[in-house]
Amino acid sequence: MNALLPPTAPISRAARLQAMIAGTGIVRMPGAHNAQAALQAQAAGFEALYLSGAAMSASMGLPDLGIISVDDVCFFVRQIVRATDLPVLVDGDTGYGEVLNVMQTVRAFEEAGAAAIQLEDQILPKKCGHLNDKRLATPDDMARKVAAAAKARREMLIVARTDAAASEGVEGAIKRANLYVEAGADVIFSEALTTPEMFRQFTDEVKAPLLANMTEFGRTPSLTADELEAMGYSIVIWPVSSLRVANKAQEDLYAAIKRDGSATTMIGRMQTREELYRTISYNAYEALDASIVQSIAPKEAFA
């Protein structure tokens, strides 16, 4: 994508994402916690991105407890959508309230440029899906949110996440998933499954595209995209990986500067100036600036 011009894709981001899901092969969707990460993911060849609520919260110095607002999320969405032409699945947590709030969230995300929204069946304060003591909405309450989201959207996809496996078992989570599909969900996100057998049970019993979460340091075993595709999954996300790598590198940098009084020992791990400029199209912006005709004020009629 030329970062200086509006995207010229013949179909919308939502339609492209829908086509990817319906096509052959699993959609590989890495997390991108800001526009720079999105540009790097696009340069690496990825065709869709995931925007994690945990990554956005952590970027703001906050825990992932549903603290951030719709406006906070839309800021992240807009910067990524401006920087790339990739479809973005955006984590909408619990929808920031009840049915009417969910509808407003869907409209706000779609206006910001999101191709899909993810809604989960926890209640506030929500938690990372791999922690304990999660509290769930009733299946009917969550189904109403999904139906409201489907009613509010123009074409954005609805991804319904269930966290029920930990408290209601895989059978309860599957029952919820099928209810959410009936309510209008386009994709089901089965969170915190703990064995490959649980993943296979979902593909056997849920007749909708499925999303797998390959977050690190959680309860889910690490499975490759190829393994998940063989099981029948349509999407795989790595939601917070980019943030974790960036944060660890920054931690090492600050420790080195504090220790050595210099960043010299870290230069080999830095993005060079040339690499940064290439990623953000620095020279293209300079060329555009030079090509624009200088504005000249008209001469006054009465000099």
Backbone bond lengths (Angstrom), bond angles and torsions (degrees), N, CA, C in turn:
res aa  C-N    CA-C-N  psi(-1)  N-CA   C-N-CA  omega(-1)  CA-C   N-CA-C  phi
1 M - - - 1.478 - - 1.521 110.00 -
2 N 1.334 116.61 138.08 1.453 120.92 171.94 1.521 107.93 -80.15
3 A 1.309 117.19 112.69 1.469 120.66 -175.12 1.517 112.72 -65.42
4 L 1.344 117.14 -13.18 1.449 120.07 -176.77 1.519 113.13 -89.28
5 L 1.324 117.33 -13.21 1.455 120.86 -173.82 1.513 110.67 -124.57
6 P 1.337 118.84 155.77 1.462 120.71 176.56 1.521 110.27 -62.09
7 P 1.345 118.09 149.91 1.457 120.28 178.11 1.520 111.04 -62.44
8 T 1.329 115.57 145.25 1.462 120.53 -177.33 1.520 111.59 -117.57
9 A 1.328 117.50 21.87 1.459 120.63 -179.76 1.521 109.68 -60.86
10 P 1.341 117.64 138.54 1.469 120.29 -176.59 1.521 113.40 -69.09
11 I 1.313 117.86 -21.96 1.459 120.56 178.01 1.518 109.26 -128.74
12 S 1.321 116.52 160.63 1.463 121.75 -175.28 1.522 111.46 -68.67
13 R 1.322 114.78 165.34 1.460 120.04 177.13 1.520 111.41 -62.44
14 A 1.337 116.77 -41.03 1.468 119.89 179.45 1.516 110.82 -62.67
15 A 1.325 116.97 -42.81 1.464 120.39 179.61 1.529 111.09 -66.05
16 R 1.324 116.26 -37.63 1.472 118.76 177.58 1.520 111.10 -65.52
17 L 1.341 116.26 -41.07 1.458 118.71 178.62 1.524 110.50 -64.61
18 Q 1.319 116.80 -42.00 1.461 120.18 178.01 1.523 110.59 -59.48
19 A 1.334 117.42 -41.09 1.469 121.01 178.99 1.524 111.20 -66.17
20 M 1.324 117.18 -38.26 1.466 120.47 177.59 1.528 110.59 -61.75
21 I 1.327 116.30 -44.46 1.462 120.91 -178.10 1.519 110.65 -65.65
22 A 1.335 116.35 -37.87 1.460 120.67 -178.94 1.521 112.76 -78.24
23 G 1.325 116.88 -15.59 1.454 120.95 -176.86 1.514 113.05 -81.05
24 T 1.305 115.00 -170.05 1.456 120.51 178.72 1.526 109.85 -87.00
25 G 1.314 116.19 145.16 1.454 120.86 178.91 1.508 112.47 88.78
26 I 1.319 115.19 152.30 1.462 121.94 -178.86 1.528 109.60 -80.33
27 V 1.322 116.74 142.43 1.463 122.01 177.21 1.523 107.87 -82.16
28 R 1.313 116.25 116.92 1.468 122.32 -179.06 1.524 107.96 -93.60
29 M 1.327 115.92 116.13 1.453 121.81 -166.81 1.534 109.57 -127.29
30 P 1.332 118.27 88.68 1.465 119.25 178.70 1.517 111.24 -73.93
31 G 1.319 116.08 153.31 1.452 120.25 173.82 1.518 110.36 -72.98
32 A 1.338 115.56 143.39 1.465 122.05 174.15 1.518 106.26 -132.53
33 H 1.334 116.75 113.89 1.463 119.97 -172.68 1.521 113.42 -89.51
34 N 1.330 117.40 -5.51 1.467 120.50 173.10 1.531 108.29 -160.75
35 A 1.332 116.09 -179.70 1.458 119.98 -175.16 1.522 112.14 -66.68
36 Q 1.330 118.13 -36.20 1.456 120.66 178.45 1.527 110.56 -61.40
37 A 1.332 116.56 -45.54 1.465 120.08 177.48 1.525 110.61 -62.20
38 A 1.330 117.27 -38.94 1.463 120.83 179.06 1.521 111.14 -62.68
39 L 1.325 117.06 -42.99 1.457 120.84 178.35 1.528 111.14 -62.67
40 Q 1.331 116.57 -40.68 1.463 119.93 179.77 1.526 111.30 -68.23
41 A 1.339 116.95 -38.23 1.466 119.96 177.12 1.526 110.67 -64.50
42 Q 1.328 116.21 -41.53 1.462 119.41 177.97 1.525 110.76 -63.53
43 A 1.334 116.75 -42.36 1.465 120.34 179.06 1.523 111.85 -63.00
44 A 1.332 116.74 -29.56 1.463 121.23 179.16 1.527 111.95 -76.69
45 G 1.334 117.27 -10.04 1.446 120.44 175.76 1.514 116.34 108.03
46 F 1.337 118.09 4.65 1.463 119.84 179.14 1.526 110.01 -75.14
47 E 1.330 115.50 149.85 1.459 121.28 -174.36 1.526 113.31 -112.42
48 A 1.317 117.93 -1.73 1.464 122.26 178.00 1.525 107.57 -155.93
49 L 1.350 115.68 156.39 1.458 121.17 -175.65 1.518 110.78 -131.87
50 Y 1.342 114.20 157.10 1.464 121.67 175.39 1.517 108.14 -118.14
51 L 1.330 116.40 136.26 1.462 122.01 177.29 1.513 108.24 -114.67
52 S 1.330 116.06 108.85 1.460 123.59 -171.37 1.520 112.14 -86.93
53 G 1.334 115.90 136.73 1.459 120.35 173.55 1.520 111.76 -63.21
54 A 1.331 116.81 -37.56 1.461 120.31 177.69 1.522 111.02 -63.97
55 A 1.337 116.88 -41.17 1.460 120.47 -179.78 1.523 111.14 -68.61
56 M 1.339 116.65 -40.64 1.467 118.72 177.79 1.530 110.63 -64.38
57 S 1.340 116.55 -45.28 1.464 120.06 179.77 1.522 110.84 -60.06
58 A 1.328 116.66 -48.18 1.465 120.23 -179.31 1.517 111.48 -62.80
59 S 1.343 117.43 -36.78 1.463 120.50 177.46 1.519 111.61 -60.94
60 M 1.336 115.72 -27.81 1.462 121.32 178.85 1.526 112.19 -94.01
61 G 1.334 117.25 6.09 1.460 120.95 179.76 1.505 113.72 75.48
62 L 1.347 116.94 26.57 1.456 122.01 -176.35 1.526 110.83 -123.19
63 P 1.336 117.78 152.00 1.464 120.59 174.89 1.524 110.95 -74.91
64 D 1.323 115.53 159.38 1.462 121.91 -179.37 1.526 109.22 -83.85
65 L 1.334 115.59 76.12 1.465 121.86 -178.11 1.529 111.88 -126.83
66 G 1.327 116.06 23.33 1.456 119.56 -178.99 1.509 113.19 73.44
67 I 1.325 117.52 27.22 1.461 122.08 -176.09 1.527 111.72 -82.15
68 I 1.332 117.38 -36.00 1.458 119.79 -175.65 1.529 110.64 -69.51
69 S 1.330 115.76 160.45 1.456 121.41 -173.52 1.523 111.57 -105.15
70 V 1.321 115.92 171.76 1.467 121.09 174.58 1.518 110.31 -58.51
71 D 1.318 117.42 -42.85 1.461 120.40 -179.59 1.526 111.64 -64.08
72 D 1.326 117.29 -38.14 1.469 120.50 176.37 1.527 110.05 -58.92
73 V 1.328 116.13 -47.46 1.456 120.42 -177.68 1.523 110.38 -64.65
74 C 1.320 117.56 -43.03 1.460 120.52 -178.81 1.524 111.35 -61.54
75 F 1.332 117.80 -30.93 1.470 120.06 174.94 1.520 110.37 -60.89
76 F 1.324 117.29 -46.08 1.467 120.55 179.12 1.532 110.66 -65.44
77 V 1.328 116.69 -42.38 1.467 120.14 -179.57 1.521 110.36 -59.38
78 R 1.325 116.34 -48.00 1.466 120.02 -175.60 1.522 112.16 -62.27
79 Q 1.336 117.30 -39.60 1.462 117.64 -178.05 1.518 111.24 -68.37
80 I 1.336 117.88 -35.62 1.461 120.47 179.42 1.523 110.54 -73.06
81 V 1.330 116.96 -41.64 1.461 121.18 179.53 1.528 110.87 -65.62
82 R 1.322 117.18 -36.35 1.458 119.73 176.89 1.520 111.86 -65.76
83 A 1.322 116.24 -37.16 1.459 120.70 -173.71 1.521 113.49 -79.72
84 T 1.330 117.72 -30.62 1.464 121.04 -176.43 1.524 109.69 -133.74
85 D 1.332 115.00 166.83 1.462 119.09 173.93 1.527 111.27 -105.69
86 L 1.329 117.34 19.87 1.461 121.11 -177.16 1.529 111.17 -81.65
87 P 1.338 118.04 144.24 1.465 120.55 171.77 1.525 110.11 -64.60
88 V 1.336 116.24 139.49 1.463 121.45 -178.32 1.527 109.32 -122.79
89 L 1.332 115.82 125.88 1.467 122.47 169.42 1.521 107.50 -90.39
90 V 1.329 116.59 121.49 1.462 121.78 -173.03 1.526 110.12 -109.50
91 D 1.318 115.48 130.78 1.456 122.85 177.26 1.526 109.13 -72.77
92 G 1.342 115.84 115.12 1.461 120.76 179.27 1.513 113.14 -103.31
93 D 1.350 117.13 15.48 1.470 121.85 179.52 1.540 110.00 48.68
94 T 1.310 117.41 -127.53 1.470 121.10 -177.40 1.530 112.47 -91.42
95 G 1.330 116.75 5.85 1.455 120.37 -177.98 1.508 113.79 91.25
96 Y 1.357 116.43 2.63 1.465 123.21 176.26 1.525 112.48 64.72
97 G 1.312 116.17 34.24 1.453 119.64 176.60 1.519 111.07 143.02
98 E 1.316 115.63 -153.76 1.457 120.61 -177.75 1.534 110.21 -97.44
99 V 1.318 116.42 -158.93 1.460 120.99 -166.09 1.527 112.98 -54.51
100 L 1.327 118.72 -50.46 1.457 120.58 -178.59 1.525 111.58 -65.04
101 N 1.337 116.69 -36.82 1.465 120.33 176.70 1.521 110.83 -63.97
102 V 1.329 116.55 -40.22 1.463 120.89 178.19 1.522 110.21 -60.59
103 M 1.316 117.07 -44.06 1.460 120.34 179.60 1.519 111.03 -61.62
104 Q 1.328 117.15 -41.36 1.458 120.90 178.54 1.522 110.65 -66.59
105 T 1.331 117.72 -38.51 1.459 121.47 177.78 1.512 111.17 -62.38
106 V 1.328 116.61 -44.84 1.463 121.07 179.14 1.526 110.14 -58.64
107 R 1.319 116.99 -45.97 1.464 119.91 -178.54 1.527 111.30 -65.55
108 A 1.338 116.40 -39.42 1.463 119.85 179.49 1.517 111.31 -65.69
109 F 1.330 117.18 -44.49 1.467 120.67 179.85 1.522 110.66 -64.46
110 E 1.328 116.68 -41.53 1.460 119.45 -178.43 1.530 110.56 -66.13
111 E 1.323 116.77 -40.81 1.462 120.06 177.03 1.529 111.63 -64.02
112 A 1.332 116.81 -32.42 1.465 120.65 178.11 1.525 112.46 -73.70
113 G 1.343 117.30 -17.98 1.459 120.39 176.49 1.505 116.01 116.32
114 A 1.335 118.02 5.52 1.470 120.21 179.66 1.523 110.73 -66.10
115 A 1.327 115.91 141.46 1.467 121.09 175.96 1.518 111.69 -88.24
116 A 1.332 116.91 -23.99 1.464 121.41 -177.79 1.517 108.56 -155.05
117 I 1.324 115.36 151.74 1.459 122.11 175.92 1.519 109.12 -121.75
118 Q 1.315 115.68 140.67 1.465 122.04 175.33 1.525 109.03 -105.98
119 L 1.317 116.11 129.36 1.456 122.45 176.41 1.516 108.91 -121.56
120 E 1.331 118.00 141.92 1.457 120.89 -176.85 1.516 111.43 -120.01
121 D 1.335 115.40 160.22 1.464 120.15 -174.67 1.522 113.92 -97.79
122 Q 1.329 117.25 27.56 1.458 120.87 169.30 1.532 109.25 -86.46
123 I 1.323 115.65 168.41 1.456 121.75 169.68 1.517 108.29 -115.94
124 L 1.321 116.35 160.09 1.460 120.81 -178.02 1.523 111.73 -72.77
125 P 1.350 118.65 146.24 1.459 125.25 -5.14 1.528 110.65 -75.93
126 K 1.329 116.31 122.31 1.457 120.74 -179.02 1.526 109.96 -74.49
127 K 1.342 115.35 164.06 1.462 120.69 -178.37 1.518 109.83 -132.75
128 C 1.327 114.72 162.64 1.460 119.46 168.86 1.520 108.78 -51.70
129 G 1.317 116.47 138.70 1.457 120.66 -175.27 1.510 115.36 -63.35
130 H 1.336 117.80 -12.18 1.462 120.40 -177.26 1.529 112.15 -104.23
131 L 1.334 116.46 9.54 1.458 120.77 175.38 1.524 109.76 -98.13
132 N 1.342 115.01 168.56 1.466 118.93 -179.54 1.526 110.73 -91.29
133 D 1.347 115.28 175.22 1.461 123.10 173.92 1.529 112.44 60.61
134 K 1.337 115.78 39.22 1.462 119.04 173.37 1.528 108.95 -80.02
135 R 1.327 115.65 141.10 1.463 120.74 178.43 1.519 108.67 -110.00
136 L 1.326 115.87 132.23 1.457 120.51 -172.97 1.517 112.31 -107.71
137 A 1.319 114.99 148.79 1.458 121.10 167.84 1.521 108.27 -70.62
138 T 1.306 116.94 161.05 1.458 118.88 174.21 1.521 108.56 -67.88
139 P 1.319 117.86 153.74 1.476 119.10 178.08 1.525 112.86 -55.22
140 D 1.334 117.27 -40.81 1.464 120.22 -178.64 1.527 111.51 -66.75
141 D 1.336 117.13 -39.02 1.462 119.80 179.09 1.534 110.76 -63.97
142 M 1.329 116.35 -42.27 1.457 119.22 178.37 1.525 110.80 -67.31
143 A 1.320 117.13 -39.38 1.470 119.83 178.18 1.519 110.60 -60.64
144 R 1.329 116.92 -37.29 1.469 120.05 177.78 1.534 110.43 -64.62
145 K 1.327 116.93 -39.07 1.467 119.44 177.01 1.533 110.81 -63.25
146 V 1.327 116.40 -43.61 1.467 120.15 179.47 1.523 110.27 -61.82
147 A 1.334 116.80 -44.57 1.462 120.79 178.92 1.525 110.93 -62.14
148 A 1.322 116.67 -40.02 1.461 120.54 178.59 1.526 110.77 -65.20
149 A 1.327 116.65 -41.50 1.465 120.65 177.98 1.520 110.82 -62.07
150 A 1.332 116.65 -43.68 1.463 120.60 179.02 1.520 111.53 -63.84
151 K 1.311 116.73 -34.60 1.463 120.98 179.36 1.526 111.01 -71.22
152 A 1.330 117.11 -35.28 1.461 121.52 -174.89 1.518 113.20 -80.72
153 R 1.304 118.27 -27.26 1.468 119.80 -172.99 1.525 111.35 -75.02
154 R 1.324 114.50 152.54 1.456 119.65 171.23 1.528 108.77 -85.01
155 E 1.336 116.14 -56.21 1.460 119.69 176.83 1.535 112.42 -146.01
156 M 1.309 116.93 -2.49 1.460 121.13 -178.97 1.522 110.91 -59.29
157 L 1.323 116.91 141.53 1.458 121.56 -179.67 1.525 110.30 -79.52
158 I 1.332 115.76 148.42 1.458 122.34 179.27 1.529 108.50 -110.20
159 V 1.322 115.72 119.13 1.463 122.40 176.46 1.526 107.37 -107.18
160 A 1.323 116.81 117.80 1.466 121.60 -179.45 1.525 109.16 -100.86
161 R 1.322 115.34 122.39 1.466 120.79 179.83 1.519 109.50 -102.83
162 T 1.326 116.30 134.69 1.456 120.47 172.76 1.517 110.26 -116.08
163 D 1.326 115.22 132.23 1.462 123.00 177.24 1.523 111.33 -104.01
164 A 1.335 116.59 19.66 1.459 120.60 -169.81 1.525 114.36 -78.84
165 A 1.329 118.07 -14.36 1.467 119.15 -174.74 1.529 111.75 -58.07
166 A 1.340 117.13 -36.55 1.465 119.96 -176.19 1.523 112.18 -69.35
167 S 1.335 118.13 -34.64 1.463 120.62 -174.41 1.523 113.65 -106.50
168 E 1.321 117.71 -26.53 1.457 121.01 -176.21 1.528 113.04 -116.01
169 G 1.333 115.32 1.93 1.459 119.46 -179.43 1.521 111.38 77.65
170 V 1.331 115.31 167.41 1.459 119.20 -177.15 1.520 111.02 -63.70
171 E 1.337 117.64 -32.79 1.467 120.02 179.22 1.532 111.00 -64.31
172 G 1.341 116.54 -42.84 1.455 119.71 177.77 1.516 111.92 -65.02
173 A 1.342 116.58 -39.74 1.463 120.40 178.80 1.524 111.05 -64.68
174 I 1.314 117.09 -39.15 1.468 121.16 178.90 1.527 110.31 -67.03
175 K 1.320 116.87 -40.66 1.463 120.20 177.84 1.520 110.43 -60.50
176 R 1.329 116.78 -44.20 1.459 120.64 176.72 1.528 110.41 -62.25
177 A 1.308 117.12 -45.12 1.467 120.91 -177.41 1.519 111.18 -57.62
178 N 1.306 116.68 -44.85 1.460 119.54 -179.94 1.527 111.60 -66.13
179 L 1.332 117.24 -34.20 1.460 119.96 175.55 1.525 110.49 -65.31
180 Y 1.324 117.19 -39.91 1.454 120.73 -179.88 1.531 111.50 -67.50
181 V 1.320 116.53 -34.99 1.472 119.95 175.54 1.524 109.68 -63.29
182 E 1.324 116.66 -43.92 1.466 120.58 178.12 1.530 111.16 -61.23
183 A 1.323 116.50 -32.02 1.469 120.99 -178.94 1.522 112.77 -77.61
184 G 1.332 118.03 -13.96 1.457 120.36 176.86 1.513 116.38 127.53
185 A 1.340 119.19 4.82 1.461 120.81 178.27 1.525 110.54 -66.98
186 D 1.331 115.76 137.32 1.464 121.27 177.67 1.520 111.79 -87.72
187 V 1.335 116.36 -29.44 1.466 122.91 -176.10 1.521 107.54 -140.41
188 I 1.334 116.94 145.76 1.464 122.81 175.38 1.524 109.62 -111.51
189 F 1.320 114.86 131.99 1.466 124.08 177.99 1.525 105.99 -109.93
190 S 1.304 116.75 110.04 1.471 122.50 -179.76 1.524 108.14 -97.02
191 E 1.328 116.59 104.24 1.462 122.11 -171.18 1.515 112.84 -88.80
192 A 1.352 114.48 144.44 1.472 124.40 171.05 1.527 112.93 58.82
193 L 1.332 116.91 39.93 1.469 119.46 169.97 1.520 108.04 -73.47
194 T 1.311 116.70 142.94 1.468 119.98 -168.34 1.520 114.65 -110.04
195 T 1.332 118.36 -6.42 1.471 120.34 179.28 1.523 109.31 -142.34
196 P 1.333 117.74 153.78 1.465 119.85 174.32 1.527 112.19 -58.17
197 E 1.326 116.74 -31.87 1.463 120.33 179.73 1.528 111.01 -62.39
198 M 1.335 117.26 -37.06 1.467 120.16 178.04 1.525 110.64 -65.22
199 F 1.322 116.47 -39.51 1.467 119.71 176.48 1.532 110.53 -60.74
200 R 1.314 116.08 -44.43 1.466 119.86 -179.13 1.522 110.93 -65.72
201 Q 1.322 117.56 -36.12 1.457 120.16 179.75 1.529 110.72 -63.38
202 F 1.324 116.54 -37.24 1.462 119.58 176.54 1.525 110.95 -63.35
203 T 1.314 117.49 -45.49 1.465 118.88 -179.21 1.521 111.64 -66.22
204 D 1.321 116.90 -28.11 1.463 119.98 178.42 1.529 112.37 -73.75
205 E 1.334 117.26 -33.73 1.460 120.38 -167.11 1.529 115.47 -115.84
206 V 1.330 117.83 -6.07 1.465 120.36 178.14 1.528 108.08 -115.11
207 K 1.311 116.51 118.38 1.462 121.10 -175.95 1.524 109.99 -95.77
208 A 1.302 114.20 69.15 1.462 121.65 177.17 1.529 107.16 -159.72
209 P 1.331 118.45 159.48 1.470 120.12 173.22 1.526 110.35 -57.55
210 L 1.321 116.31 140.77 1.467 121.65 -176.44 1.520 110.74 -118.76
211 L 1.341 114.64 144.98 1.461 122.78 178.04 1.516 109.02 -113.90
212 A 1.338 116.40 134.77 1.466 122.37 177.04 1.523 109.53 -112.11
213 N 1.327 115.28 138.09 1.461 122.32 -179.22 1.520 109.47 -104.25
214 M 1.341 116.11 114.48 1.460 120.89 179.41 1.533 110.41 -105.36
215 T 1.327 115.38 51.88 1.455 119.41 176.47 1.521 110.67 -70.67
216 E 1.325 115.92 151.31 1.458 120.74 179.23 1.531 111.00 -84.99
217 F 1.329 116.31 157.02 1.466 123.14 173.19 1.526 112.54 63.37
218 G 1.312 117.06 29.54 1.452 121.09 -179.97 1.518 111.76 -117.11
219 R 1.323 115.81 -160.51 1.460 122.11 -176.36 1.521 113.11 -90.60
220 T 1.312 116.84 -14.30 1.461 120.93 -175.12 1.521 110.71 -87.22
221 P 1.332 118.41 134.03 1.462 119.86 176.36 1.522 110.59 -66.06
222 S 1.326 115.74 150.87 1.460 120.66 -179.50 1.528 109.82 -75.90
223 L 1.313 115.36 119.08 1.458 122.11 177.36 1.522 108.29 -122.95
224 T 1.327 116.41 144.83 1.460 119.49 179.74 1.525 110.24 -80.92
225 A 1.311 115.10 164.11 1.461 119.89 176.78 1.528 110.56 -59.09
226 D 1.323 116.87 -40.13 1.470 119.87 179.67 1.526 111.37 -64.08
227 E 1.328 117.22 -39.94 1.462 120.25 178.72 1.524 111.05 -64.70
228 L 1.318 116.43 -42.14 1.466 120.38 179.76 1.523 111.13 -68.02
229 E 1.316 116.34 -38.26 1.468 119.45 176.95 1.521 110.47 -62.10
230 A 1.316 116.73 -41.17 1.465 120.51 178.89 1.524 111.64 -63.48
231 M 1.336 117.03 -29.03 1.462 121.09 177.18 1.528 112.55 -77.30
232 G 1.337 116.65 -16.29 1.449 120.01 179.76 1.516 115.09 108.99
233 Y 1.339 117.53 10.58 1.465 120.00 178.95 1.526 110.44 -78.82
234 S 1.339 115.33 149.03 1.465 122.04 -175.96 1.524 112.82 -100.46
235 I 1.342 117.43 -27.97 1.465 122.25 -176.56 1.522 108.87 -138.89
236 V 1.333 116.58 142.42 1.462 121.31 169.99 1.523 107.96 -130.18
237 I 1.338 116.17 135.88 1.463 121.41 178.52 1.531 109.99 -118.58
238 W 1.331 113.99 150.03 1.469 122.98 169.32 1.521 104.59 -122.09
239 P 1.320 119.23 82.76 1.463 122.25 -159.84 1.521 116.45 -68.92
240 V 1.323 118.59 -38.28 1.469 120.60 -170.63 1.529 111.45 -119.17
241 S 1.321 117.85 7.03 1.468 121.44 -174.55 1.525 111.81 -59.72
242 S 1.328 117.89 -44.53 1.466 120.01 -177.65 1.522 110.87 -63.14
243 L 1.322 116.62 -41.84 1.466 120.33 178.91 1.524 110.92 -64.70
244 R 1.322 117.24 -42.67 1.468 120.07 -178.26 1.529 111.27 -63.30
245 V 1.322 116.47 -43.16 1.461 119.79 179.38 1.525 110.24 -64.95
246 A 1.334 116.91 -45.41 1.464 120.49 -179.60 1.531 111.13 -63.21
247 N 1.342 116.59 -43.70 1.466 119.69 -178.73 1.518 112.06 -64.51
248 K 1.328 117.02 -40.57 1.464 120.19 179.16 1.524 110.72 -64.77
249 A 1.335 116.40 -40.33 1.462 119.67 178.44 1.521 110.94 -63.99
250 Q 1.342 116.83 -41.19 1.463 120.25 178.19 1.525 111.50 -65.11
251 E 1.327 116.71 -39.35 1.460 120.39 177.63 1.527 110.46 -60.07
252 D 1.319 116.25 -43.61 1.470 120.75 178.49 1.526 111.33 -65.11
253 L 1.330 116.17 -38.60 1.464 120.10 179.25 1.526 111.11 -62.52
254 Y 1.323 116.91 -49.78 1.460 119.81 -177.15 1.525 111.29 -64.90
255 A 1.329 116.54 -35.25 1.470 119.65 176.52 1.522 110.70 -64.56
256 A 1.335 116.83 -40.16 1.465 120.43 179.78 1.523 111.68 -66.34
257 I 1.333 116.69 -42.73 1.466 119.81 179.36 1.527 110.64 -64.54
258 K 1.331 116.21 -42.15 1.463 120.16 178.89 1.522 110.69 -63.38
259 R 1.332 116.02 -40.64 1.469 121.18 -176.72 1.523 112.23 -73.62
260 D 1.358 116.03 -45.30 1.458 121.24 -169.61 1.516 113.74 -102.10
261 G 1.326 117.10 -14.78 1.456 118.75 -173.46 1.508 112.15 70.72
262 S 1.317 116.75 19.14 1.461 121.98 -176.87 1.523 108.76 -161.55
263 A 1.337 116.42 154.86 1.464 121.31 175.99 1.522 112.20 -99.61
264 T 1.331 116.52 10.20 1.463 120.87 -173.05 1.523 112.69 -56.98
265 T 1.322 117.47 -40.86 1.470 119.72 -176.68 1.528 112.64 -67.45
266 M 1.326 117.45 -13.83 1.462 121.34 -177.66 1.519 112.94 -99.61
267 I 1.314 118.30 -2.64 1.464 120.57 -173.58 1.527 111.49 -58.41
268 G 1.321 117.15 -37.90 1.461 120.39 -179.37 1.520 113.29 -64.39
269 R 1.332 117.27 -18.10 1.464 121.34 179.80 1.521 112.45 -101.41
270 M 1.334 116.97 3.99 1.465 120.58 -176.90 1.519 111.69 -93.11
271 Q 1.324 115.36 149.85 1.451 122.43 165.62 1.524 106.81 -69.27
272 T 1.316 117.92 128.58 1.465 119.84 -178.72 1.524 110.27 -73.34
273 R 1.313 114.69 165.56 1.465 119.52 176.71 1.536 109.79 -59.34
274 E 1.329 116.77 -43.74 1.464 120.23 179.66 1.530 111.41 -61.00
275 E 1.333 116.52 -42.32 1.467 119.96 179.44 1.522 111.55 -65.21
276 L 1.322 117.21 -41.01 1.460 120.88 177.69 1.520 110.82 -62.51
277 Y 1.333 116.82 -47.84 1.461 120.33 -178.36 1.521 111.45 -62.28
278 R 1.319 116.24 -37.51 1.457 119.42 178.62 1.530 110.56 -66.20
279 T 1.326 116.88 -41.07 1.459 121.10 -178.01 1.523 111.57 -64.48
280 I 1.318 117.55 -40.56 1.468 121.03 -176.24 1.524 112.94 -96.27
281 S 1.358 117.44 10.23 1.477 122.51 176.72 1.525 112.10 59.49
282 Y 1.319 116.31 40.52 1.463 120.82 -176.75 1.525 111.56 -56.67
283 N 1.340 117.21 -48.15 1.459 120.53 -176.73 1.525 111.52 -67.31
284 A 1.330 117.03 -32.39 1.463 119.79 177.71 1.525 110.46 -66.26
285 Y 1.315 116.84 -38.97 1.465 119.70 176.28 1.531 110.67 -64.23
286 E 1.330 117.12 -41.56 1.466 120.22 177.98 1.522 111.10 -61.89
287 A 1.336 115.85 -42.28 1.461 119.78 -179.25 1.528 111.03 -65.45
288 L 1.325 116.54 -40.04 1.460 120.03 178.26 1.522 110.25 -63.13
289 D 1.321 115.95 -43.92 1.458 120.09 -179.78 1.523 110.75 -59.55
290 A 1.338 116.92 -42.47 1.468 121.04 -178.94 1.520 112.46 -69.67
291 S 1.342 116.70 -24.11 1.467 119.96 -175.44 1.520 113.54 -86.79
292 I 1.330 116.88 -14.10 1.461 120.11 -176.85 1.532 109.44 -79.76
293 V 1.326 115.12 130.25 1.461 119.80 -179.30 1.520 109.42 -65.63
294 Q 1.293 115.92 133.98 1.464 119.89 -179.81 1.516 110.48 -64.65
295 S 1.307 116.12 133.27 1.461 120.42 178.15 1.526 109.87 -73.53
296 I 1.328 115.56 134.59 1.463 120.17 -179.74 1.527 107.28 -121.78
297 A 1.308 117.26 126.56 1.448 121.15 178.51 1.514 110.18 -69.86
298 P 1.349 118.40 139.11 1.466 120.66 178.79 1.533 110.69 -64.78
299 K 1.338 114.04 150.72 1.463 118.29 178.29 1.517 108.80 -69.38
300 E 1.291 114.61 145.30 1.456 118.84 179.18 1.525 110.00 -67.19
301 A 1.331 115.86 140.46 1.457 119.89 -178.51 1.528 112.18 -66.66
302 F 1.329 115.58 -30.38 1.470 119.92 -177.10 1.525 107.99 -121.14
303 A 1.298 114.14 85.53 1.457 119.59 -177.69 1.528 110.09 -75.77
